[in-house]
Amino acid sequence: MLRSSPVLLAAALVFGPTVLTAQARPDSTRADTTVYRLGELRVVATRPVTTVGGASAYEIEMDSMSLAVAPTVEDVLRELPSVHVRTNSRGEAEISVRGSESRQVAVLLDGVPLTLSWDARTDVSVLPAGATQEISFIRGLSSMLYGPNVLGGVVQMNVARGSRFPTRSSLEFSAGVDEVGGYGTSVHGSKPFETDGGQWLFRAGGGLRDTPGATLPDGVSEPVSTNDALRLNTDVNELSGFAALRFQGDGGRWLSFSGSGFRAERGIAGELDAEQPRLWRYPHIDRTIMALSGGTGHRDTPWGTGDLEASVGLDMGRTEIDSYTTRAYDEIDGTEIGEARTTTLRLVGDHTLGARGDLNAAFTFADIHHDATTDGDLLEYQQQLLSLGAETVWRLLDTPDATIESLRLSVGGAYDRGTTPKTGGLPSLGTLDDWGARAGLSAVVNDGGTIVHVGASRRGRFPALREVYSESLNRFQPNPDLHPERLVALEGGVTSRLGDGDVQVVGFHHRLSDAIRRITLPGGLRMRVNADRLESTGAELLLNQSFGRLTVGGNVTVQSVQLIDTASVSTEPENLPEVAGSMFARFPLAAGVSAMTEVRYMGNQFCQHPDTGADVELDGGAWFNADVGRTWSLPAGAGGGLVSRLETRVSVDNLTDTALYDQCGLPRPGRLLRFQVRLF
């Protein structure tokens, strides 16, 4: 469970060393980056590059979280405040923040955007998190520097890049089992060494996860008889591995390479209470991601100081889909093989503008290829996207003894372009152009204890190849008439110390014009169309307090989401609960044992019935989790000096076995008891 300290976090993100005392900055971080330690949470504040003008962010060190063995990125994101993660009918995990959907959230691995792809999103449910040292999530008003199609936030994962540079070798081994026979194991290690030119760090590891299926919650049953209490066709087998190398030169220059891959076979749950459910299996999924990055480090120039970074990425994979005629899953009526390859290039630079300003710029280019073979017929698709963005930050006031101690203004803009050279024989979208802009103002008052920020942004998103052209095994009708959607966002918030903790309140308003959404046509086929607009207005509250050895906290998001679409039978926003939140308590027990209890709440939401497309209201409810664990210190020299601690942990997910639905006909798993051990 992530423990956030909102006032210190926001201060770090907005004002850097003006408010907090910073640790020494490793050479591997950018020159405008300051690193802070906040208990379990480590915050990296990249002044204008990561967030500008007070946008909220969370960053997690993976070894600080209580997760299942061989976790996925979905497991991590479900722990973050104000982030809604759900499973769709394809078995994919989708991310939503402030009324956005997963195609509006960028996912970057070592600086390489993974969401510039055939589907314009990444299924984080099959993306291994074991290779990742750090995962951060930036919500709200996005920077202009992350490339095209970034509207609702940014997930950044560092495998080879990052600020961590250990001084000794390490090894970690984890293993776990659950009550239904699922198991997982992972091992990874690191080896630092030095040469005449600087420091090196090599990391490698792998993981395996296998489960016979997801548990059925209380009161939910399959429409056909089964021999166990598991959701039909939800078995998963995954294997992943990675290797990473990083060089940090004595003069500040750096270079990093990471290669990671996974292979999986999995089933997905068919929608309950549907006459035409999606009865799919993925007999084979594989993905390989490689990222090469380098930077000059901060250098003096005739006009001040600056640096330059470059990243090249290759993301390729293969997905095989079998569609079945009945829930017996014994007769295949269709197959689809998708082979994808995306090559990306990113250039990022920054430079000072006198004593009070900074200028940052970024160029992103992506070449997306996708070959789809459906029942033996091959269709080729290609999309090319580019973006050029720039931002500047001005320190208007730096007066520690005044009422307003620090005041900063940030302004940015971007130009995006997209083309579709290959369209599977269907009409092309042609050349699409759009622009983005943002501005933010932030102030520190109350002796550094309170931060106030306001901001506004405008950005567009081009339709993905799959949204426009995919038939999805005869379930969708292509629509080459789709056009870009555009988001105008406003945000304002206050973050302040409160007792032995912090409180943060943020209000927001989003207006998404030409929102791309799914409708159901007469006859049952689906199609994606542009709605008039989608508007969301709401507030987020985060609270964190310590009372001696007891730590409590929570968050709640309340939003009103309205869909304006006069041409559709469905008039309700899909899968966007208007109330969601969580509360936790962590406390010590006897004999060195610690415990954590948590309750998560999700309010009512609407979904589209899989047969008719009509709006269906899903009831909300609460979800309780509990965790008990203990850590032992090992004798000196254990494991050749590579390990020093042993941790055992027992966890229960969905303690009350409550049935909560992610969307129509798709309940979350029921109660599950897990045991795991970690040697590190």
NORVEN-V818730 format. One record per helix or strand of 2 or more residues. SS is the DSSP state (H for helix, E for strand). FROM is the first residue (numbers start at 1). TO is the last residue. If there is no record, write none. Layout:
BEGIN
SS & FROM & TO
SS & FROM & TO
END
This chain:
BEGIN
H & 6 & 18
E & 33 & 38
E & 41 & 46
E & 57 & 61
H & 62 & 64
H & 73 & 77
E & 84 & 87
E & 93 & 96
H & 102 & 104
E & 105 & 109
E & 112 & 113
E & 134 & 139
E & 153 & 158
E & 170 & 178
E & 183 & 195
E & 198 & 211
E & 236 & 249
E & 254 & 267
E & 280 & 295
E & 299 & 301
E & 304 & 324
E & 332 & 353
E & 357 & 374
E & 377 & 398
E & 406 & 423
E & 432 & 445
E & 450 & 461
H & 465 & 469
E & 485 & 497
E & 501 & 513
E & 516 & 520
E & 526 & 530
E & 533 & 547
E & 550 & 564
E & 579 & 588
E & 594 & 602
E & 605 & 608
E & 615 & 618
E & 621 & 633
H & 638 & 641
E & 645 & 653
E & 661 & 663
E & 666 & 667
E & 672 & 679
END
